[in-house]
Amino acid sequence: MSTFVSATIITRNEARNIERCLNSLIGVADEIIVVDSMSEDATVDICRRYGCKVTRRPFTGYGSQRQYAAGLANGRYVLSIDADEVLSEELRNNIIALKAQGFAHRMYSFRVVNYICGQPMHRSGMKPDMQIRLFDRRYANWDLLDVGERLTYPGGVQPAPVSGDICHYRCADFDELDFKELRNAEMRGRVMAAAGIDAITPMSWLRAVSAFIKCHLREGAILDGHAGRRIARARFMATLAAYRAARNILKESTR
């Protein structure tokens, strides 16, 4: 007996990406829950045209937005996907087959492949990794972290791997990459400030250089040519921005 699947997506100004994502969910999801963070483009209109259930909610952090979306789902099984992600045809077919069988496991993990400017990345700190994206929501919840959110679930539950990829199209150009890295840096800065983490300017520069070197050498960005250099540079700038944001917040709190 086929199992009802709710797909959840959080969005903000994703008109350029969302239709590609929604098309990959046809035949997989029985409903699509979209929690939109006040988009100013055509994102909401596109989602409604596809029959999505759209809720508009100010952005409160990735973890809380994902958990809120999961809480709106009518199905036991939730498929969490981002607006700039697409299910590969192999993964689509495998999920549809598992769905028809009624799902034998409480959660499933898929390989996520990151694309930068249309190219799949295998180094630069963006190598493919397995992530839990399909789960019985009775056994898993998103933590409420602003950034770097993860699913939490009982220790005895083991995710079952499924063949096929989620293709994560991180950016169409390097300006978009820089924008997204700096946006996430602002959120990391708020988290750091809340934890009382601060660093004087020279120390933050040292940590930014360390982030660049780690990405460039240990994570192999040096082997990715121009793309690798731009990713390492974005990590450098984002680290500086995160410490700057934390420092400014802590200064304001003492006034």
HELIX and SHEET records of a PDB file:
HELIX    1   1 ILE A   18  SER A   24  1                                   7    
HELIX    2   2 THR A   43  ARG A   49  1                                   7    
HELIX    3   3 TYR A   62  GLY A   71  1                                  10    
HELIX    4   4 GLU A   89  GLN A  101  1                                  13    
HELIX    5   5 PHE A  174  ALA A  194  1                                  21    
HELIX    6   6 THR A  201  ILE A  213  1                                  13    
HELIX    7   7 LYS A  214  ARG A  218  3                                   5    
HELIX    8   8 ALA A  221  ASP A  224  5                                   4    
HELIX    9   9 GLY A  225  SER A  253  1                                  29    
SHEET    1   A 7 LYS A  53  ARG A  56  0                                        
SHEET    2   A 7 GLU A  31  ASP A  36  1                                        
SHEET    3   A 7 VAL A   5  THR A  11  1                                        
SHEET    4   A 7 TYR A  77  SER A  80  1                                        
SHEET    5   A 7 ASP A 129  ASP A 136 -1                                        
SHEET    6   A 7 MET A 107  ILE A 116 -1                                        
SHEET    7   A 7 GLN A 119  PRO A 120 -1                                        
SHEET    1   B 8 LYS A  53  ARG A  56  0                                        
SHEET    2   B 8 GLU A  31  ASP A  36  1                                        
SHEET    3   B 8 VAL A   5  THR A  11  1                                        
SHEET    4   B 8 TYR A  77  SER A  80  1                                        
SHEET    5   B 8 ASP A 129  ASP A 136 -1                                        
SHEET    6   B 8 MET A 107  ILE A 116 -1                                        
SHEET    7   B 8 ALA A 160  CYS A 171  1                                        
SHEET    8   B 8 GLU A  85  LEU A  87 -1                                        
SHEET    1   C 2 ASN A 141  TRP A 142  0                                        
SHEET    2   C 2 LEU A 151  THR A 152 -1                                        
END                                                                             
